[in-house]
Amino acid sequence: RRYRGPLPIDERKKRHREKILREKISDALGHGGMQALRTTINLRAYTDDPIHYVQYLIAKTEANGKFFVPDHYTQLRSHFNNFCKRHRFTPPQEFVSLLGQYMDGFQRLANKARQSGEGKMHTGSRCMPWEMYRDTTRWFYSLPEGDGIFGA
């Protein structure tokens, strides 16, 4: 059975790729609605007191029982700042200065741990799971004109 519609084959292929891409994105993000699908954060309440962020850092540190290298704490703070910028939220200046003091304390503790040789310092990087590697490689291979082969 042959398609004899008004669209040329290139346009049909393009629409088919868009449809597949939309389905993949929908599967990854879930279906839209009025309910939040994932955990949400109220940045105003979160930045009332920097202890919330410090508790997050303590939980992250205690998860593996080791301190991260000091630069990793700077990266975490940078991620938080980028998150705020992406959501067009400016944290209060008092929060920023207190968070800076807490982060300096974390870095000081991490440096002491490193200097005294307490266990292994953990860099924070993790191995990529096989499923993510496989999906990423497939995505690179599916790029037009074969350019994705250099990313795989």
N, C-alpha and C positions, 0 to 999 in steps of 0.2 A: 504494500500500500504506500503510495507516494503522496507527500504533501504538495498541494497545488495552490497554496495561498498566495497573497500578494507580497509577502516578505521574502527578500533574498536570503540565501542560506547563511551568509555572514551575520545578518541581523538576527536570525533565528538562533544561531550559535551563541551570540552575545547575550540574548535574552535567557537562554538556557543556563549559561554560566552565572548570570545574575541571580536566577532563581535558585540554583544550587548554593551560591554564596549566602543568599538570604536565609535559606533553610539551615545552613551551618551556623550562622550567627544567631538565629532564633533558638537553635538547640543549645548553644553555649550560654546565651543570656537568659533564656526562659521566655515565657509569654508575658507580654505587658499587661498592666492592669492598675488598679488603685492600690494594691498591697505591695509593699517593698519585698522584692524577691530575696534580697540578701540583707545582711546586717547593715544598718545605716548608722550614721553618727551625727549628733547634734553638735556642731563645732562651737556654738556659743556656750553651751553647757560644758563642753569638753575643755574649753580654754578658760573657764572660771578659775581653775586651780591646776597648776602643772603637775600635781601629784598623780593625776590620772595617767599622764604620759610616763611618769616615773614608774608607776605600777606596771605599765606595759613593758618597760625596759627590764624591770626586775623579773617579771614572768618570763620574758624572752631569755634572760641570762640564766635563770634557774631551770629552764627547760632542759638544758644539756649540762648544767652544773659547772659551767666554765664561763669566764669572761670572754668577750670578744676582743679583738685587737682594738686599740683606742680609735683608730680611723673609722671603724665600723659605726661607732656611736655618732660620729660626725655625719656619716652617710644617712643614718636613721633620722637625724634631725633635718637634714636636707630633704629627705623624702617627705617628712611632715610639712615642711615649708612649701614644697612643690604641690602637695595635696591642697593646702590652703589657697595657694595661688590659682590652681586649676578650678577651685570652687568659688573664686573671687571673694575670699574671706580674709580679712586682715585681723590677726590675733591682737589682743590688747598688748600695749607696750609692757605693762607689768608682768604679764604672762611670759613674754619673750625674754625679759631680763631674768626672771626666776628660773625659767627653763634652761637658760644659758648657764646659770650657776649649778643647777642639778647635773647638766651634761658635763660640765667641767669636773664635777665630783666623780661621775662615772668614769671619765677618762683617767682621772688621777688613780682611782682604784684599779682600773685595768692596767695602768702602767706599773703600779706597785706589784700586782699579781705577776706581770710579765718579768719584772726585775727579780722577784724572789723565786721564780721558777714554779709557781703554783700550777701544776697541770699543764696541759697544752692550751695554747691560745687558739681560739676558734675564729677563723676569718669571716664566717657568716655565709660563705658561698656553699652551695650544695650541688651535688650531681644532678643533672637533668634526668628526670624519670624517662624510662624507655618509651612510654606512650607519647610523651611530649616530643621526644626526639623524632619518633616515627612520623607523627602528624606534621611537625615542622618541616621535615625532609620532603614529605609528600607535597606540602604547600609550595616549597621551593621548586620542586620538579614541575609543578603545574603552572608556573609563571610562563607568560607568553615569550616566544622567541628563544627559549632555552637559556635565558639569563640566570634562572634560578639554580642551575647546576653548580654555579660558583658559590652559592650560599649553602649548599648541602654538604 
